[in-house]
Amino acid sequence: MPLSERIKGIRISAKLSQDIFAKSLGVSRGHISNLETGVATPSNQLIYLICIRYGIKEGWLRYGKSPMYDKIYTPEMIRELKSQIIELECDSLIQNFISLNHIIEDAKKALKEYEKHTLDDKFTIPIGHPKYIKLKEIIKQFEENLIELNKSISSITF
């Protein structure tokens, strides 16, 4: 079996489209197509990456020597590992949002406290004071970060 067919076999056994397979390797879909049709040959780095990502023995990929898979990795195991990684990333993301929410709530309380003291004339910072300017800069940066975070959250698909 030629190298091009072995590469295609890896992708098909992993049940991936050329596009998804390409993204997992950091190359274009067109490059995968060229590899699978024998128009292009993979670099040593790409061969190594395919072997690592998909648990393929390098000797099998390069020369067709069997077995194809390392004893520890099968496509099913790889899919399960990917699923576990996604779950861990989701858990981490949830924890980060919980922490961020606490920080935002603390910031809101601090701003309300500042406004309360300012309105009661107990505490004021002149507009030109360096601390006032710094506070305004921090609030502006905070608002910009929230806007960017909102854009990032909107782009996430579940």
C-alpha positions in Angstrom: 0.0 0.0 0.0 1.5 3.4 -1.0 2.1 6.1 1.6 -0.7 8.2 0.1 -3.2 5.4 0.8 -1.9 4.9 4.4 -2.4 8.6 5.1 -5.9 8.3 3.7 -6.5 5.2 5.7 -5.5 6.9 9.0 -8.0 9.7 8.3 -10.8 7.4 7.3 -10.2 5.1 10.3 -10.4 8.1 12.6 -13.7 9.0 10.8 -12.5 12.5 10.0 -13.1 14.7 6.9 -10.1 16.0 5.1 -10.9 19.4 6.6 -10.9 18.3 10.2 -7.9 16.0 9.7 -6.0 19.0 8.1 -6.9 21.3 11.0 -5.7 18.7 13.5 -2.3 18.7 11.8 -2.1 22.4 11.1 -2.1 22.1 7.3 -4.6 22.9 4.6 -7.3 20.6 3.3 -5.8 20.9 -0.1 -2.5 19.7 1.2 -4.2 16.6 2.7 -5.9 16.0 -0.6 -2.5 16.2 -2.4 -1.0 13.8 0.2 -3.8 11.3 -0.3 -3.6 11.4 -4.0 0.2 11.1 -4.1 0.7 14.6 -5.6 2.7 15.7 -2.5 4.8 13.9 0.1 4.6 14.6 3.8 7.6 16.3 5.5 9.3 14.4 8.3 7.7 16.7 10.8 4.2 16.0 9.4 4.9 12.2 9.5 6.0 12.5 13.1 2.9 14.7 14.0 0.5 12.2 12.3 2.1 9.3 14.3 1.8 11.2 17.6 -1.7 12.6 17.1 -3.2 9.3 15.8 -1.1 6.7 17.7 0.4 5.3 14.4 3.7 3.5 14.3 6.2 5.5 12.3 7.5 2.4 10.5 4.0 1.5 9.3 3.3 5.0 8.1 6.7 5.4 6.3 7.2 1.9 5.0 4.0 -0.1 5.5 5.5 -2.3 8.2 2.8 -3.6 10.5 1.2 -3.1 12.9 -0.4 0.2 12.1 -1.2 1.3 15.7 0.8 1.4 18.8 -0.7 -1.1 21.2 -1.9 1.7 23.5 -3.7 3.8 20.9 -6.7 3.0 18.8 -9.1 5.4 17.1 -11.7 4.7 19.7 -9.2 5.5 22.5 -8.2 8.7 20.8 -11.8 9.8 20.4 -12.4 9.0 24.1 -9.2 11.0 25.1 -10.4 13.9 22.9 -13.8 13.8 24.7 -12.1 13.8 28.1 -9.9 16.8 27.1 -13.0 18.7 26.0 -14.7 18.0 29.3 -11.7 19.1 31.2 -11.5 22.3 29.1 -15.2 23.0 29.7 -14.8 22.5 33.4 -11.8 24.9 33.4 -13.8 27.4 31.4 -16.7 27.1 33.8 -14.4 27.7 36.8 -12.8 30.7 35.1 -16.3 32.2 34.4 -17.3 31.7 38.1 -14.1 33.4 39.2 -14.6 36.2 36.7 -18.2 36.7 37.9 -16.9 37.0 41.5 -14.3 39.6 40.4 -17.0 41.5 38.5 -19.3 41.5 41.5 -16.5 42.7 43.8 -15.7 45.5 41.3 -19.4 46.5 41.2 -19.5 46.7 45.0 -16.3 48.7 45.1 -17.7 51.2 42.5 -21.0 51.5 44.4 -19.1 52.1 47.6 -17.0 54.8 45.9 -20.2 56.4 44.4 -21.9 56.3 47.8 -19.0 58.1 49.5 -18.7 60.6 46.7 -22.4 61.4 46.9 -22.3 61.7 50.7 -19.4 64.2 50.3 -17.4 62.0 52.7 -14.8 61.1 50.1 -13.9 62.8 46.8 -11.0 62.6 44.5 -10.5 65.7 42.3 -10.9 65.0 38.6 -7.3 65.8 37.7 -5.8 63.7 40.5 -3.6 60.9 39.3 -5.6 58.3 41.2 -8.8 59.5 39.6 -7.2 59.3 36.1 -5.8 55.8 36.9 -9.3 54.7 38.1 -10.9 55.9 34.9 -8.3 54.1 32.8 -8.8 50.9 34.7 -12.6 51.1 34.3 -12.2 51.8 30.6 -9.9 48.9 30.2 -12.3 46.7 32.2 -15.2 47.7 30.0 -13.1 47.0 26.8 -12.1 43.6 28.2 -15.7 42.7 29.0 -16.7 43.6 25.4 -13.9 41.4 24.0 -14.9 38.6 26.4 -18.5 38.9 25.3 -17.4 38.6 21.6 -15.4 35.5 22.4 -18.3 33.9 24.3 -20.6 34.7 21.4 -18.3 32.8 19.0 -18.3 29.6 21.1 -20.5 26.8 19.8 -21.8 24.2 22.2 
